Amino acid sequence: MAVYFATVARGLEALAATELEDLGAQQVEPGFCGVAFEGDLALLYRVNLWSRLVFRVLVKLADCPCRDAEDLYQGIQSIDWRPYLTPDLTFAVDATGKNRSLNHSHFTALQVKNAVVDQQRQHWGDRSTIDTQHPEVRLNVHIQDDMATVSLDSSGSSLHRRGYRPAVGAAPLKESLAAALVKLTDWPGDVPLLDPLCGSGTLPLEATMAALNIAPGIFREEFGFQTWPDFDGDLWDGLWQEAESARKADLGTWVGGCDRDPDIIHQAHLNAQRCDLAEQINFWAADLADLEAPADSGFLLCNPPYGERLGADADLGAFYKLLGNVLKQRFKGWTAFVLSGNKALSQHIGLKSAQRVAVYNGTIPCQWLKYELY
């Protein structure tokens, strides 16, 4: 059994812990911006392939003292790097956290790199090359107080980058947050779902992928662990085939998204095509003011602009008032969810929320507001 740590967005730790337990993780413990858990190699691969909420899965190698730079150097040297990093593999070091004497991540990463390559020279008379962009092995060192946790990053690029969305709008919602928001609605997957401000389509896409049991990692070209010395290709192929056959064929309900910008809707169409969902989701260009409900009841989910990133100067108050009017007048019988990063703006909706869940969109504290439109 190996010890793993999954990094997640702030506020989603409990939700991610439940997801990890569902995937077979043992000894699951939510922490700050992450979840510790235990499992075998198959679980490591499965979490990378199937987790909708996690950013990265770290494989813990050791804890070592790091009162100062020399202490950290000796601690890194005490790890036998031969099973993980041979000189023919490139590597990079990500350093997070700090203490009084190690308070600059670049310097910390440099100390770790020096300790690793010095050990390699002692063993092999040769050393690995550094590749900060696409390393074959990515090390992670996290400093807290006078201890450093040393891990291997099994994911490579962040898992929220599913691979289906090279095209994004100006203020994209991360796929992992979109998946979490859908999960928080308890949408059953067999009633209509609409995003009237869909941008490049992330909320409808993530909702459909979850409903059809599509592994979110199935569209990615690579994972970090695939270039490790201990990569088990047969085990991975088996899990991949399992994921391919687990996909359901049809939703059996209507899912759609619209946006006033035809160019953004074109991006949404492309993203749907890339994950083979073009037949399942309806995307079209429409102004919010002209929107009519596509069914008598359903779930409406949206992430309206809140002035932090897009159009801060625009009259967003009037836009939120319009959103509230459209919900009240045309979506009776529906359940609506609105992601709000601005409390003053959300009051312009003019409806009393039935539920509020605190989440973070990047660094912005938000509320996922639920409205029962009866």
Residue, then its C-alpha position, 0 to 999 in steps of 0.5 A: m500500500a502506497v500513501y497518496f495525496a490528491t490536491v483539490a480546489r479549496g472547499l472541495e476537500a469533503l466532496a473529493a474524499t467521497e469520490l476517492e472512497d467510491l474509487g476504492a481509496q483506503q484511509v481517506e483523510p481530507g486536509f487543506c486543499g487536498v485529501a490523503f489516502e492509501g492504495d495500490l498501483a491500480l488505484l493510482y492509475r484509476v484515480n488519475l483516469w476517473s477523478r472529476l475533482v482532483f488536480r494532481v495525485l502525489v505519491k509520497l516518498a518521505d518526510c524529511p527535516c528542513r530547518d535550513a537549506e543544508d538540512l533539506y539537501q541532506g534529507i533529499q540525499s537520504i532518499d534512494w532515487r535509483p528506483y524513481l529517476t535514472p539519468d536517462l530520464t528528465f525531471a523537474v521540481d515543484a516546490t510549495g510552502k515555506n518556512r523561515s529559512l526556506n521562503h523562496s520556492h525557486f531556491t528550495a527547488l534548486q536545493v532539491k535538484n542539486a541533492v538529486v543530481d549529486q546522488q546520481r553522479q555518485h551512483w552512475g557518474d551521470r545525471s538527469t537533465i532538467d526539463t521544466q515544461h515536459p519532464e518525464v519525472r516530476l518531483n513535488v516538495h512541500i514545506q510546512d514548518d520544519m518538515a518537507t514532504v517529498s512526493l512524485d507527481s503521477s498526473g503530469s499536467s493538472l487533471h482538470r485539463r481533460g484534453y477536450r477543451p483547447a478552446v476556452g473563453a476569456a474567463p473559463l470555469k475549470e473542468s474540475l470545478a464545473a464537475a463539482l458544481v454539477k455534483l452539488t446540484d444532485w442532478p439525476g441525469d434523466v431530466p433536462l439541464l440547461d446552461p443559459l450562459c454556457g461560454s465554451g460549454t464546460l457545465p453541460l459537458e461535465a454534466t453529460m460526461a458524469a451522466l454517461n459514466i465517461a472517464p474524464g481522463i480518457f481524452r488526455e494524451e498522457f499522464g505523468f506515471q506513464t514515463w516512470p521506470d515502474f510503469d505497468g503498461d498491461l495494468w494501464d491498458g486493462l483499466w483503459q479498456e474497462a473505462e471505454s466499455a463503462r461508457k453509456a450510449d445515450l442520455g435519454t434526456w435533453v441537455g443544452g447550453c446557449d450564449r450570446d456570442p456565436d464564436i464562443i458557441h462555435q468553441a462549445h461545439l468543437n469541445a463537444q465534438r472532441c469528447d464525442l458528445a456533439e449528438q448529446i448536447n444542444f448548443w446555440a447562440a441566443d441572448l438571455a433576454d430571448l430565452e424560453a424554457p425548453a421543457d416544463s421542468g429541469f435544472l438550470l445551471c449558470n456562471p454569470p460574470y461577476g466583475e472580477r475578470l470580465g466586463a467589470d465596468a459593464d452594468l452587471g446589476a441590470f444583467y443580474k436583474l434580467l437573469g432573475n426576471v427570466l428565471k421567475q417568468r419563464f422557468k417556473g417548475w425548474t430548479a436553478f443554480v447560480l455561481s455568484g462571486n459577488k454578493a451585491l450583484s446576486q441580490h439583483i436576481g431578486l429571488k430568495s435562495a433555498q441553499r448556499v454552498a461556499v466554493y472557490n473559483g480560483t482565488i475568488p470566494c463564491q456561493w453556489l446559490k440554489y433557487e426553487l422556481y415554483 
